[in-house]
Amino acid sequence: MLPLGMIAHQMLTLGNIPGVAGVFGRYRCMEPPSGQAGYQGPDDDAEEIITRYEDFTTIDWIHDSILERNNRLRRQDEIERILRDANGTINLRWGWAQLRRIGAAGQSWFIVSLVGACIGVNAALISILTEWLSDLRRGYCSEGWWLNQEFCCWEIEKIDKDTEGACAAWIPWSQFTAANWFMYVIMACLLSWLSAHLVHNFARYAAGSGISEIKCILAGFIMKGYLGGWTLIIKSLTLPLIIASGLNVGKEGPSVHVACCIGFVITSIFVRFSPSQGKMKEILTAASAAGVAVAFGSPIGASYSQSKYEMSQTFSIKTMWRSFFCALVATVTLSGMNPFRTGKLVLFQVTYDRDWHFFEIFFFVILGFSGLYGAFVVKFNLQAAAFRRRHLKSYPITEAVTLATLTAVFSYFNKFLRIDMTESLAILFRECEGGGDYDNLCQTWAQWRMSNSLLLATIFRTGFIIISYGTKVPAGIFVPSMAVGATFGRMLGIIVKALYRAYPTAGMFAVCKPDVPCITPGTYAFLGAAAALGGVMRMTLTVVVIMFELTGALTYILPTMIVLLVTKFVGDYLGKDGIADEMIRFNGYPFLHADDRVYNISVSRVMRKELITVDAKNMTLRDVERKLDETDVQGFPVISVDGKNLLMGYIGRSEILGVLEQIRRRGPLDPHTLCTFHSNGSSPPTPQSATHVSDGGWLSISQRADDSLVGVNDGDREMLDHPSMGTISFESSLLYFTPITVAPQLPLEIVIQLFKRMGPRIILVEQYGKLRGLLTVKDILRFTSSLGSERSAADLETWDDYRGSLHSILEGTWIWTAEVREQFSSWVRGIVGR
């Protein structure tokens, strides 16, 4: 085990090498944002609400779109100029211009293809390593230590392979159950320790699922260090380790995070894409779709699911096609590598050749009540997370090892908990005929014993999921939830089959044919898995498409839809969002949810009134630099110099810094040099200089109409005035003369829709031309969070109260453990003192 840690340590030193540090060095050992670092007590809730959103940088999608448009127009103008100069003559410059045109058109598709292929290769390697490490807990192959049980016993039929002693090449660790149990627990302990150790010491952002964070990143929030080379390497190494340890976490959520890391690292190599946040978002969206596709073997469902990750309500068709293409390339690559040597993309793919009966709808509705499972897990997992944040934040390795050890101790004695979860799903989904009788699962004489084992597996796994999801290791919840639903569904299917055998002449069984099996318990496991996944993630149509692609059976689309609709109704009644959305709120991530709530609040109550502004004229360079040094805001409203506070425009912090850096390259600057942001310092832009679109005085969205190129980049800064005349002008194409503005009385819901649909970084609030305030997404989130805290304080029994019954049990256990530890320490000190 030691060489892996040494290899990771050696790779860490690559960050000091020029060129490599650009991808790896800036992402190593990043501390989580302060909003996640520790738990605030009840007295600190108000301060937490104010500060927890300050750790993230917001992307201004409008500004980014302007810059991308300018770059595109410049490239087109340059190519067209070369073609005009050629005057129809085919020469070297003409050929180079044509190649540049073709390259510009196809580069995006090339990057998407490369990202998809790398994601497929990475997924295949993770699957192979996970299966080998999982089997290593129970034994080894005498014909080669690198072979898992499947390849070691390749020539033996599956029905015989599950029988103890059927494969002579596969050697258990011992002939005694106690010794095998001991090795099983020790291996779980070692694998979980290695995984937690690598994550804690080399890439702490590799912990967790990543779904919540990816949603925020795609929505336009930069989490520095979350995507990159080190996170990719460590998460790819530790994900198979923690899955093989037996901890009740899955690899499907982390697969999306790993896929986005691959997309980010590859895209960062290309100069055209790395500076553009819009282009980067397209690649990351496609990469996340490929991550879902390789996790479930479902490229269509993965492409559809990306609409849930998008913050904007308008999902680009171009982005959807690129997502589908990336997912397709990833799944083709995974299929070509064929990690399971069965032709399946995932281990639990299954096909059904029998139909269902109308009377089974009643039992399908029962499975649909897995929405209760989703709400139950979300509620108590948040309470466990609150306890973890308060007491266990300093012991991430100890927590992961302890949970994995306890899971192994209890799981070994249940056949459905002992094996890997994906293998368990494959067994439970199968029909009894054709090799589905795993350890007498389909035998009538063992049906009640099997039902008892499945019930215990459902209960124990649910409890372990609640306390395990959120540990500081790569941890997903997709497959664990599916495993819970599958064990419950298979148990229900066995019971229904037993009813049919006991009462074959009952009225509801009259449609069953005597020569064909009437009840297929595997389909109940399949539908239960879909219901549990939909319940905990609050997904419906996406799960239907994924499940269809897993089975290829059109006949079971209707039962799947029935089950998921019931699950959705139950979840909606309980009023609980999916665990990814709830974790976004719990961690304080700045994300605007799809909320149709009416606040009955005007913008004036939420806006920031104490603003840091710059005067349109007569500011010295020293004054401008003092504002930059003393503040960390991302931009400054430009106001008139006549004291009327008239809004003249808005300029970004990066634009000012870029101009000053460009000018300093030409020579030193006098601190008393005058800076001009607007040539007319006492009146706002005239209608002749701007195109103004208004909505009854409530809202204005304007843009300059005199320039084909709007915004600024490095090319524009060459055209700025040098301070040889004693003045630095920021007015050129740097200033937003008329940014998005709203009136103070505009309802807050309208502003939220503006942020979600258009993606600006800030919206200014003006009244009769005078600047009144400023609004950002973080301001809205702070306000809505304060409203949520007031509701929780008024009603301690709400679902949003993280300090509930489970939290109280964990707190009591922690106090009791501390008292026992103190008593034991006192007893030891007394013995030593004698």
C-alpha positions in Angstrom: 0.0 0.0 0.0 2.9 2.3 0.7 4.1 2.9 -2.8 0.8 4.6 -3.8 1.4 7.3 -1.2 5.0 7.7 -2.2 4.0 8.0 -5.9 1.4 10.6 -5.0 4.0 12.5 -2.9 6.4 12.5 -5.9 3.7 13.7 -8.2 3.0 16.5 -5.8 6.5 17.9 -6.4 5.6 18.4 -10.1 3.8 21.5 -9.0 7.1 23.3 -8.6 8.2 22.6 -12.2 7.5 25.4 -14.6 4.8 24.5 -17.1 3.5 21.6 -15.0 2.5 23.9 -12.2 0.0 25.6 -14.4 -2.2 22.5 -14.3 -1.1 20.9 -11.1 0.6 23.3 -8.8 -2.2 25.7 -8.1 -4.6 22.9 -7.1 -2.7 21.0 -4.5 -3.7 20.7 -0.9 -6.3 23.4 -1.1 -8.2 24.0 2.2 -12.0 23.9 1.9 -13.7 27.3 2.0 -14.1 28.8 5.4 -17.9 28.3 5.1 -17.2 24.5 5.2 -14.3 24.4 7.5 -16.0 24.4 10.8 -19.4 24.3 12.5 -20.9 27.4 13.9 -23.0 27.2 17.0 -26.4 28.7 17.5 -25.0 32.0 18.5 -23.0 32.3 15.4 -25.8 31.5 12.9 -26.3 35.2 11.9 -22.6 35.7 11.3 -22.4 32.5 9.3 -25.2 33.7 7.0 -23.3 36.9 6.4 -19.9 35.4 5.6 -20.4 32.0 4.2 -21.0 33.2 0.6 -17.8 35.3 0.4 -15.5 32.4 -0.6 -16.6 32.2 -4.2 -16.1 34.4 -7.3 -19.1 35.0 -9.6 -18.7 34.8 -13.3 -20.3 37.6 -15.3 -21.8 35.7 -18.2 -22.8 38.8 -20.1 -19.2 40.2 -19.9 -17.7 36.9 -20.8 -20.1 36.6 -23.8 -19.0 40.0 -25.0 -15.3 39.1 -24.8 -15.9 35.9 -26.6 -17.8 37.7 -29.3 -15.0 40.2 -29.7 -12.4 37.5 -30.0 -14.5 35.6 -32.6 -15.0 38.8 -34.7 -11.3 39.5 -34.6 -10.4 36.0 -35.8 -12.9 36.3 -38.6 -11.7 39.7 -39.6 -8.1 38.5 -39.7 -9.0 35.5 -41.8 -11.1 37.5 -44.2 -8.3 40.1 -44.6 -5.9 37.4 -45.5 -8.3 36.0 -48.1 -8.9 39.5 -49.5 -5.2 40.1 -49.8 -4.8 36.8 -51.6 -7.2 38.1 -54.3 -8.2 34.7 -55.3 -4.7 33.4 -55.6 -4.0 30.1 -53.9 -0.8 30.5 -51.9 0.6 29.6 -48.5 -1.2 32.4 -46.7 -4.5 31.5 -48.3 -4.0 27.9 -47.3 -3.1 28.9 -43.7 -6.3 31.0 -43.5 -8.4 28.1 -44.7 -6.8 25.8 -42.2 -7.5 28.4 -39.4 -11.1 28.6 -40.4 -11.5 24.8 -40.4 -9.6 24.5 -37.1 -11.8 27.2 -35.5 -14.9 25.3 -36.6 -13.8 21.9 -35.5 -11.7 22.6 -32.4 -14.6 22.3 -30.0 -15.6 19.0 -31.4 -12.0 17.7 -31.2 -11.8 18.7 -27.5 -15.1 17.2 -26.7 -14.0 13.9 -28.4 -10.7 13.9 -26.6 -12.4 14.6 -23.2 -14.9 11.8 -23.8 -12.2 9.3 -24.8 -10.2 10.1 -21.7 -13.2 9.8 -19.5 -14.0 6.4 -20.9 -10.5 5.1 -20.3 -10.5 6.5 -16.8 -13.8 4.9 -16.0 -12.6 1.5 -17.4 -9.5 1.6 -15.2 -11.5 2.5 -12.1 -13.9 -0.3 -12.7 -11.2 -2.9 -13.2 -9.3 -1.7 -10.1 -12.5 -1.6 -8.0 -13.5 -5.1 -8.8 -10.0 -6.5 -8.1 -9.8 -4.7 -4.7 -13.3 -5.8 -3.8 -12.5 -9.4 -4.4 -9.2 -9.1 -2.6 -11.1 -8.8 0.7 -12.3 -12.4 0.4 -9.4 -14.1 -1.2 -6.9 -14.2 -4.1 -6.2 -16.0 -7.3 -3.5 -18.7 -7.3 -2.9 -18.3 -11.0 -2.1 -14.6 -10.8 -2.4 -12.1 -7.9 -3.6 -9.4 -10.4 -6.7 -11.4 -11.4 -10.1 -10.8 -9.7 -12.5 -13.7 -9.0 -14.3 -13.2 -12.3 -11.2 -13.6 -14.5 -9.7 -16.2 -12.2 -12.7 -18.4 -12.7 -13.5 -17.4 -16.2 -14.1 -20.9 -17.6 -16.6 -21.8 -14.8 -20.3 -21.0 -15.3 -21.7 -18.2 -13.2 -24.2 -20.5 -11.4 -21.3 -22.7 -10.2 -18.9 -19.9 -9.5 -21.0 -18.6 -6.7 -20.8 -22.0 -5.0 -18.1 -22.3 -2.3 -15.2 -24.3 -3.6 -16.4 -24.5 -7.2 -13.3 -22.6 -8.4 -10.1 -24.3 -7.4 -8.0 -21.3 -8.6 -9.7 -18.9 -6.3 -8.2 -19.3 -2.8 -10.1 -17.9 0.3 -7.8 -16.3 2.9 -8.7 -19.2 5.3 -10.8 -22.3 5.7 -12.2 -20.8 8.9 -15.1 -18.3 9.0 -13.6 -16.3 11.8 -10.3 -15.9 10.0 -12.0 -14.9 6.8 -14.1 -12.4 8.8 -10.9 -11.0 10.4 -9.2 -10.6 7.0 -12.3 -9.0 5.5 -12.4 -6.4 8.3 -8.6 -5.8 8.2 -8.7 -5.2 4.4 -11.6 -2.8 4.8 -9.6 -0.9 7.5 -6.5 -0.7 5.4 -8.2 0.4 2.2 -10.3 3.1 3.9 -7.2 4.4 5.7 -5.2 4.7 2.5 -8.0 6.4 0.7 -8.7 8.9 3.6 -5.0 9.5 4.1 -4.4 10.4 0.4 -7.4 12.7 0.3 -6.6 14.5 3.5 -2.9 15.1 2.7 -2.8 15.7 -1.0 -6.2 16.8 -2.4 -9.0 17.6 0.1 -11.3 18.6 -2.6 -11.3 15.0 -3.8 -13.6 14.2 -0.9 -17.4 13.9 -1.2 -19.6 13.3 -4.2 -19.0 16.5 -6.2 -22.6 16.7 -7.6 -23.5 19.8 -5.5 -20.2 21.6 -6.3 -20.4 20.8 -10.1 -24.0 22.3 -10.1 -22.6 25.5 -8.6 -19.6 25.6 -11.0 -21.9 25.2 -14.0 -24.1 27.9 -12.6 -21.2 30.4 -12.7 -19.4 30.2 -9.4 -15.6 29.7 -9.4 -14.4 27.3 -6.6 -10.7 27.7 -6.8 -8.9 24.4 -6.6 -11.9 22.2 -7.0 -11.1 21.2 -10.6 -7.6 20.3 -11.7 -4.8 17.8 -12.0 -4.3 16.9 -8.3 -8.0 16.4 -7.6 -8.2 14.3 -10.7 -5.2 12.1 -9.8 -6.1 11.6 -6.1 -9.8 11.0 -6.7 -9.1 8.5 -9.4 -6.8 6.6 -7.1 -8.9 6.8 -3.9 -12.3 6.1 -5.4 -11.6 2.4 -6.1 -10.0 2.1 -2.6 -13.0 3.4 -0.7 -15.5 1.5 -2.8 -13.5 -1.7 -2.2 -13.4 -1.1 1.5 -17.1 -1.8 1.7 -18.1 1.7 3.0 -21.7 2.4 1.8 -20.8 5.0 -0.7 -20.9 4.9 -4.5 -18.7 5.9 -7.4 -21.3 7.4 -9.7 -21.4 10.9 -8.2 -17.6 11.1 -7.9 -17.4 9.9 -11.5 -19.0 13.1 -12.6 -16.5 15.1 -10.6 -13.6 13.2 -12.1 -15.0 13.7 -15.5 -15.2 17.4 -15.0 -11.6 17.4 -13.8 -10.6 15.7 -17.0 -12.5 18.2 -19.0 -10.9 21.1 -17.2 -7.4 19.8 -17.4 -7.6 19.1 -21.1 -9.4 22.3 -22.0 -6.8 24.3 -20.0 -4.2 23.2 -22.6 -5.9 25.0 -25.4 -5.3 28.8 -25.5 -8.6 29.6 -27.2 -10.7 27.8 -24.5 -8.9 28.4 -21.2 -9.6 32.1 -20.8 -13.3 31.9 -21.9 -15.6 30.9 -19.0 -18.4 30.3 -21.5 -16.4 27.8 -23.6 -15.1 26.2 -20.4 -18.7 25.8 -19.2 -19.7 24.0 -22.4 -16.9 21.5 -22.1 -17.6 20.9 -18.4 -21.3 20.4 -19.1 -20.3 17.8 -21.8 -17.8 16.2 -19.4 -20.4 15.9 -16.6 -22.7 14.2 -19.1 -20.0 11.7 -20.1 -19.4 11.1 -16.4 -23.0 10.1 -15.8 -23.0 8.1 -19.1 -20.0 5.9 -18.1 -21.4 5.5 -14.5 -24.8 4.1 -15.8 -24.1 3.1 -19.4 -26.7 5.6 -20.4 -25.6 8.3 -22.9 -29.1 9.5 -23.7 -30.1 9.8 -20.0 -26.8 11.5 -19.2 -27.4 14.1 -21.9 -30.9 14.7 -20.6 -29.8 15.0 -17.0 -27.5 18.0 -17.8 -30.6 20.3 -18.0 -30.8 19.8 -14.2 -27.2 20.9 -13.7 -27.8 24.1 -15.7 -28.6 27.2 -13.8 -30.1 28.9 -16.8 -33.6 27.9 -17.7 -32.7 28.1 -21.4 -30.6 25.0 -22.2 -28.5 25.5 -25.4 -29.2 23.0 -28.1 -25.6 23.2 -29.2 -24.5 22.3 -25.6 -26.9 19.4 -25.5 -25.5 18.0 -28.8 -21.9 18.3 -27.6 -22.9 16.7 -24.3 -24.5 13.8 -26.1 -21.5 13.4 -28.4 -19.0 13.5 -25.5 -21.2 10.9 -23.6 -21.3 8.8 -26.8 -17.5 8.9 -27.2 -17.0 8.0 -23.6 -19.4 5.0 -23.7 -17.9 3.7 -26.9 -14.5 3.9 -25.4 -15.7 2.1 -22.3 -17.4 -0.5 -24.4 -14.2 -1.0 -26.5 -12.1 -1.5 -23.3 -14.8 -3.9 -22.0 -13.6 -3.9 -18.4 -16.0 -6.7 -17.3 -15.4 -8.9 -20.4 -19.2 -9.4 -20.7 -19.9 -6.7 -23.2 -21.8 -4.7 -20.6 -21.0 -1.0 -19.9 -22.0 -1.5 -16.2 -22.1 -4.6 -14.2 -25.8 -4.4 -13.3 -27.2 -4.2 -16.9 -30.0 -6.7 -17.4 -32.6 -7.7 -19.9 -36.2 -8.9 -19.3 -38.2 -11.0 -21.8 -41.4 -11.3 -19.8 -44.2 -8.8 -19.5 -45.9 -7.5 -16.3 -49.6 -7.9 -15.3 -52.1 -5.2 -14.5 -52.7 -6.4 -10.9 -49.0 -5.7 -10.1 -49.6 -2.0 -10.3 -50.8 -2.1 -6.6 -47.4 -3.5 -5.6 -45.6 -1.0 -7.8 -47.3 1.8 -6.0 -46.0 0.3 -2.7 -42.5 0.5 -4.2 -43.2 4.1 -5.1 -43.3 5.0 -1.4 -39.5 4.9 -1.5 -40.0 8.6 -1.5 -40.2 8.1 2.2 -36.7 6.6 2.1 -35.4 9.6 0.2 -36.9 12.1 2.7 -35.7 10.0 5.6 -32.2 9.7 4.4 -31.9 13.4 3.4 -33.2 14.6 6.8 -31.1 12.4 9.0 -28.0 12.7 6.8 -28.1 16.5 7.3 -28.3 15.9 11.0 -25.3 13.6 10.8 -23.5 16.2 8.7 -24.1 18.9 11.4 -22.7 16.6 14.0 -19.7 15.8 11.8 -19.0 19.5 11.2 -19.1 20.2 14.9 -17.1 17.3 16.4 -15.3 15.3 13.7 -13.9 17.9 11.4 -10.4 17.3 12.9 -10.6 13.6 12.6 -11.4 12.8 8.9 -9.1 9.8 8.6 -10.3 8.3 11.9 -13.9 8.7 11.0 -13.6 7.1 7.6 -11.6 4.1 9.0 -14.0 3.7 11.9 -17.1 3.7 9.7 -15.5 1.3 7.2 -14.5 -1.1 10.0 -17.9 -1.1 11.6 -19.5 -1.6 8.2 -17.3 -4.6 7.5 -17.9 -6.1 11.0 -21.7 -6.2 10.4 -21.8 -6.7 6.7 -19.8 -9.9 6.5 -22.6 -12.0 8.0 -25.2 -10.8 5.4 -24.7 -12.2 1.9 -26.2 -9.1 0.3 -24.0 -6.7 2.3 -20.8 -8.7 2.0 -20.4 -8.5 -1.7 -19.8 -5.3 -3.8 -22.9 -3.2 -4.3 -22.8 -3.3 -8.1 -22.5 -7.1 -8.0 -25.4 -7.2 -5.6 -27.5 -5.1 -8.0 -26.7 -7.5 -10.8 -27.7 -10.5 -8.7 -31.0 -8.9 -7.5 -32.0 -7.7 -11.0 -31.7 -11.1 -12.6 -34.5 -13.4 -13.5 -34.5 -16.7 -11.7 -34.3 -18.6 -14.9 -30.9 -18.6 -16.7 -28.4 -18.3 -13.9 -30.2 -16.0 -11.4 -30.3 -18.4 -8.5 -27.6 -16.9 -6.4 -27.1 -18.9 -3.1 -30.7 -20.3 -3.2 -32.2 -16.8 -3.8 -34.9 -18.4 -6.1 -35.6 -21.5 -4.1 -39.1 -21.8 -2.6 -37.9 -23.5 0.6 -35.5 -20.6 1.3 -37.9 -17.7 0.4 -38.6 -16.6 4.0 -35.0 -16.8 5.0 -34.0 -14.8 1.9 -36.8 -12.2 2.7 -35.4 -11.9 6.2 -31.8 -11.3 4.9 -33.1 -8.8 2.3 -35.0 -6.9 5.0 -32.0 -6.7 7.3 -29.8 -5.6 4.4 -32.3 -2.8 3.6 -32.4 -1.6 7.2 -28.6 -1.8 7.9 -27.6 -0.3 4.5 -30.0 2.6 5.1 -28.4 3.4 8.4 -24.9 3.1 7.1 -25.7 5.4 4.2 -27.0 8.1 6.5 -23.8 8.2 8.6 -21.3 7.4 5.8 -22.4 9.9 3.0 -20.4 13.0 3.7 -17.2 11.5 5.1 -14.0 13.0 3.8 -13.4 10.4 1.1 -14.9 10.1 -2.4 -18.5 9.3 -1.7 -21.5 9.1 -3.9 -25.1 8.0 -3.0 -26.5 6.8 -6.3 -25.7 3.1 -6.2 -26.1 2.7 -2.4 -29.6 4.1 -2.7 -30.3 1.8 -5.7 -29.0 -1.1 -3.6 -31.4 -0.3 -0.8 -34.3 -0.1 -3.2 -33.2 -3.3 -4.9 -33.1 -5.3 -1.6 -36.5 -4.0 -0.6 -38.0 -4.5 -4.1 -36.7 -8.1 -4.3 -38.1 -8.8 -0.9 -41.5 -7.6 -2.0 -41.2 -9.6 -5.2 -40.5 -12.8 -3.2 -43.6 -12.1 -1.1 -45.8 -11.5 -4.1 -44.5 -14.7 -5.7 -45.2 -16.6 -2.4 -48.8 -15.3 -2.5 -49.2 -16.6 -6.0 -47.9 -20.0 -5.1 -50.1 -20.1 -2.0 -53.2 -18.9 -3.8 -52.8 -19.6 -7.5 -56.6 -19.6 -8.1 -57.2 -16.2 -6.6 -59.0 -13.6 -8.7 -56.1 -11.3 -9.3 -53.9 -14.2 -10.5 -56.4 -15.3 -13.1 -54.5 -13.6 -15.9 -51.3 -15.7 -15.2 -50.5 -18.4 -17.6 -49.8 -21.8 -16.1 -46.7 -22.6 -18.3 -45.0 -19.2 -17.8 -43.7 -17.7 -14.5 -46.3 -15.2 -13.3 -44.1 -13.1 -11.0 -40.6 -11.9 -11.8 -39.0 -10.8 -8.5 -36.0 -9.3 -10.3 -38.2 -6.6 -11.9 -39.4 -5.6 -8.4 -35.8 -5.1 -7.4 -35.2 -3.1 -10.6 -38.2 -0.8 -9.9 -37.3 -0.5 -6.3 -33.8 0.7 -7.2 -35.3 3.3 -9.6 -37.7 4.5 -6.9 -35.0 4.8 -4.2 -32.7 6.7 -6.6 -35.6 9.0 -7.6 -36.5 9.5 -4.0 -33.1 10.6 -2.7 -32.1 12.6 -5.8 -35.7 13.8 -6.7 -35.2 12.9 -10.4 -38.0 11.4 -12.5 -37.7 11.5 -16.3 -33.9 11.1 -16.1 -34.2 8.0 -14.0 -36.8 6.6 -16.5 -34.5 7.1 -19.4 -31.5 5.6 -17.6 -33.4 2.6 -16.5 -34.7 2.0 -20.0 -31.1 2.1 -21.3 -30.1 -0.3 -18.6 -32.7 -2.9 -19.5 -33.6 -2.1 -23.1 -37.1 -3.2 -22.3 -39.9 -0.9 -23.5 -42.5 -2.9 -21.6 -41.2 -1.7 -18.2 -41.2 2.0 -19.0 -44.8 2.4 -17.8 -44.2 0.6 -14.4 -41.1 2.7 -14.0 -43.0 5.9 -14.6 -45.8 4.8 -12.2 -43.2 4.1 -9.5 -41.4 7.4 -10.0 -44.5 9.5 -10.1 -45.6 8.0 -6.7 -42.1 8.7 -5.4 -42.3 12.3 -6.6 -45.8 12.8 -5.0 -44.5 11.5 -1.7 -41.4 13.6 -1.8 -43.4 16.7 -2.8 -45.8 16.1 0.1 -42.9 15.9 2.5 -41.5 19.0 1.0 -37.9 17.8 0.8 -35.5 18.5 -2.1 -33.0 16.1 -3.3 -29.9 15.5 -1.3 -27.7 17.4 -3.8 -29.8 20.6 -3.4 -30.0 20.2 0.4 -26.2 19.8 0.6 -25.8 23.0 -1.4 -27.9 24.9 1.2 -26.2 23.1 4.1 -22.7 24.0 2.9 -23.7 27.5 2.0 -22.9 27.3 -1.7 -24.1 30.3 -3.7 -26.6 28.8 -5.9 -30.1 30.1 -7.0 -32.5 27.2 -6.9 -35.5 26.8 -9.2 -37.8 28.4 -6.7 -41.3 29.7 -7.6 -41.8 31.2 -4.2 -43.3 34.6 -3.9 -41.4 36.8 -1.4 -43.6 40.0 -1.6 -40.4 42.0 -1.1 -39.0 44.8 -3.2 -35.5 45.1 -4.3 -34.9 48.1 -2.0 -35.0 45.7 1.1 -32.3 43.4 -0.3 -29.9 45.7 -2.2 -26.6 46.8 -0.9 -26.8 50.5 -0.1 -23.3 51.3 1.1 -21.4 51.3 -2.2 -17.8 51.8 -3.2 -17.9 54.0 -6.3 -15.5 55.9 -8.5 -16.0 59.4 -9.8 -16.4 60.0 -13.5 -13.5 62.5 -13.6 -10.8 64.2 -11.6 -9.6 61.1 -9.7 -5.9 60.7 -9.3 -4.0 57.5 -9.9 -3.3 57.4 -6.2 -7.0 57.6 -5.4 -7.8 54.7 -7.8 -5.0 52.5 -6.5 -6.1 53.2 -2.9 -9.7 52.0 -3.7 -8.2 48.8 -5.3 -6.0 48.1 -2.3 -8.5 48.8 0.4 -11.4 46.8 -1.2 -11.9 43.4 -2.8 -15.1 44.2 -4.8 -15.2 43.0 -8.4 -16.3 46.3 -9.9 -17.2 49.9 -9.3 -20.2 52.0 -10.3 -19.2 55.2 -12.0 -21.1 58.3 -10.7 -21.2 62.0 -11.6 -18.9 64.5 -10.0 -21.6 67.2 -9.4 -22.8 65.5 -6.2 -26.1 64.3 -7.6 -25.0 60.7 -7.6 -26.0 60.2 -11.2 -25.1 56.7 -12.6 -22.7 57.1 -15.5 -21.7 53.5 -16.0 -19.9 50.5 -14.5 -16.3 49.3 -14.8 -14.8 46.0 -13.6 -11.9 45.6 -11.3 -10.0 43.5 -13.7 -10.4 46.1 -16.5 -8.8 48.8 -14.3 -5.9 46.5 -13.3 -5.4 45.4 -16.8 -5.1 49.0 -18.1 -2.7 50.0 -15.3 -0.5 46.9 -16.0 -0.5 47.6 -19.7 0.6 51.2 -19.2 3.2 50.5 -16.6 5.0 48.3 -19.2 5.7 51.5 -21.1 7.2 53.4 -18.3 6.7 54.7 -14.7 3.5 56.5 -13.7 3.0 59.6 -11.7 0.7 59.0 -8.6 -0.9 62.4 -9.4 -1.9 61.4 -12.9 -5.6 62.1 -13.5 -7.9 59.2 -14.4 -11.1 59.7 -16.5 -13.9 57.2 -16.5 -16.3 59.3 -18.4 -15.5 62.4 -20.5 -18.8 64.1 -19.5 -18.6 63.9 -15.7 -21.9 65.5 -14.8 -24.5 63.8 -17.1 -25.4 60.2 -18.0 -25.0 58.8 -21.5 -27.3 60.3 -24.1 -29.8 58.3 -26.1 -27.7 58.8 -29.2 -24.8 56.9 -27.6 -26.8 54.0 -26.3 -29.7 51.8 -27.3 -32.1 51.7 -24.4 -34.8 49.0 -23.8 -37.1 49.7 -20.9 -40.1 48.2 -19.2 -42.3 50.9 -17.8 -39.5 52.4 -15.8 -39.0 49.2 -13.8 -36.2 47.6 -15.7 -33.5 48.8 -18.3 -31.1 46.7 -20.3 -28.9 48.7 -22.5 -25.8 48.3 -24.7 -23.6 50.4 -26.8 -24.7 50.8 -30.3 -21.8 52.6 -31.8 -19.1 49.9 -31.6 -19.1 46.5 -33.2 -16.6 45.3 -30.6 -17.9 45.8 -27.0 -15.8 45.1 -23.9 -12.1 44.8 -23.6 -9.3 42.3 -23.8 -5.5 42.5 -24.2 -5.8 43.7 -27.8 -8.0 46.6 -26.8 -5.6 47.9 -24.2 -3.0 48.7 -26.8 -5.4 51.4 -28.1 -5.7 53.2 -24.7 -4.3 56.6 -24.1 -0.8 56.7 -22.7 -0.6 59.2 -19.8 1.8 61.4 -21.8 -0.9 64.1 -21.7 -1.4 63.7 -17.9 -4.6 61.7 -18.1 -5.4 58.0 -18.1 -8.7 57.3 -19.9 -10.7 54.2 -19.0 -13.6 55.3 -21.2 -12.7 53.7 -24.5 -14.3 50.2 -24.7 -13.8 49.4 -21.0 -16.8 51.1 -19.5 -20.3 49.7 -19.4 -22.1 52.9 -20.1 -25.5 51.5 -19.3 -25.4 48.2 -17.4 -28.5 46.3 -16.3 -30.4 48.4 -13.9 -33.7 48.0 -12.1 -35.9 50.3 -10.0 -36.0 50.0 -6.2 -39.7 48.9 -6.1 -39.2 46.0 -8.5 -40.3 42.7 -6.9 -37.4 40.4 -5.8 -38.7 37.5 -7.8 -38.2 39.4 -11.1 -34.6 40.1 -10.2 -34.0 36.5 -9.3 -35.3 35.5 -12.8 -32.9 38.1 -14.4 -29.9 36.5 -12.6 -31.0 33.0 -13.6 -31.8 33.8 -17.2 -29.1 36.3 -18.1 -26.3 35.6 -15.7 -24.9 39.1 -14.8 -22.5 39.5 -12.0 -24.3 42.6 -10.6 -27.5 44.5 -11.2 -27.5 48.2 -10.3 -30.5 49.8 -8.7 -31.3 53.4 -9.9 -34.2 55.8 -9.5 -34.6 58.7 -11.9 -31.0 58.3 -13.0 -29.6 58.3 -9.5 -27.7 55.3 -8.2 -29.5 53.8 -5.1 -27.9 50.4 -4.6 -26.4 47.3 -6.0 -27.5 43.7 -6.0 -25.6 40.4 -6.5 -26.5 36.8 -6.2 -24.8 36.6 -2.9 -26.9 39.4 -1.5 -30.1 37.5 -2.5 -28.8 34.3 -1.0 -27.8 36.0 2.3 -31.3 37.5 2.5 -33.2 34.3 1.7 -31.0 32.4 4.2 -31.8 34.9 6.9 -35.5 34.3 6.1 -34.9 30.6 6.4 -33.2 31.0 9.8 -36.1 33.1 11.1 -38.5 30.3 10.1 -36.4 27.6 11.8 -36.1 29.7 15.0 -39.9 30.1 15.0 -40.6 26.4 14.4 -38.0 24.0 15.7 -39.8 21.0 14.3 -39.4 21.9 10.6 -37.5 19.7 8.2 -34.8 22.4 7.9 -33.8 21.9 11.6 -30.5 20.1 11.3 -30.3 19.5 15.1 -33.0 16.8 15.2 -33.4 13.4 16.8 -30.4 11.7 15.2 -28.3 14.7 16.0 -29.3 14.4 19.6 -28.5 10.6 19.7 -25.1 11.3 18.2 -24.4 14.1 20.6 -25.4 11.9 23.5 -23.1 9.1 22.2 -20.2 11.6 21.8 -20.7 12.9 25.4 -20.8 9.4 26.8 -17.7 8.4 24.9 -15.9 11.4 26.2 -16.8 10.5 29.7 -15.8 6.9 29.4 -12.5 8.0 27.8 -11.9 10.4 30.7 -12.7 7.8 33.3 -10.4 5.3 31.6 -7.6 7.9 31.4 -8.0 8.6 35.1 -7.9 4.9 36.0 -4.7 4.5 33.9 -3.1 7.5 35.6 -4.0 6.1 39.0 -2.5 2.7 38.2 0.7 4.3 36.8 0.9 6.7 39.8 1.0 3.7 42.2 
